[in-house]
Amino acid sequence: MNTPSQDLIDVSLRARWRHHQRLLIAIIAAVLVIGAFLEWGPIGLGNGPLRMGMTGDGFGAVSSRRPVAIVTPLDNLGGSALVIDGVQILGNGIYPAPRVRATEVMSNANCGYLSPVRTTAAGFVLGDDCSGRPLGPLYGRAVGNANSTNLFAAFELRPPPPGACWLMTRIVTRYRVGIRHYVASDPYVLAACAGAAKKAETIADAAAGIESP
C-alpha cells in the first residue's frame, strides 16, 4: 500500500512525463515544419501568377493507333520568372483522363485542339500545320513574365482504345517562383473518341455544362 508521500511522487512523475511528452510533440512538429520549409519553401496562396488552360470546350475524333498532342499557352502574369515542376491532367471520374506520354515547351504555336504527333530527335512535333517547334523539356524550364518570349506547353497523349473515349477537365500545375511554391488548377475541357466525333462533342459539352442540340 502506497503512503501519501509515494502517491504524491507518482502524481508528480506522471505530471512531469505529460509535460515532457507535450514538449517533445511540439519539438517534433516544429522540426517537421522547418524541414518542409527548407525542402519546399513557403507555400503560395491560390493559383499564383501562372495561367495554363482554356475556356469553353474542345472535342475531336482521333485514331486509336496514333498519339495526339494538345498545346496551351504558358502565361506568367507576375513580374518574376517561374519554374514548372510537374503537371497532372484530370478528368471528371466518368471517362478516364488521357495518359501523358511526354511533355515539352514549344515556340509560338497556332495549333488545333488535337494534333497528330511524330517523334524527332528534338522532341515530338505536331502535325496539321501547327507552327510551333520543340524547345526542350517542360519540367525545370524557366518561364519569363508577360514581356518575355511567348512559350507554350505541349503534351503528347495516348489515344483512347478502339471504340472508347477519354476526357480531360483540368490541368494542375506545380511550380515555383523563387522559393515560393504554388499549385495552379486551370480548366481545360477536351474530349476525344476513337473515330466518333459526335460522341466526343456530347461528352465535352456535358463536362462544360452545355446542352447539346
Order of alpha helices (4+ residues) and beta strands (2+ residues): alpha-beta-beta-beta-beta-beta-beta-beta-beta-beta-beta-beta-beta-beta-alpha
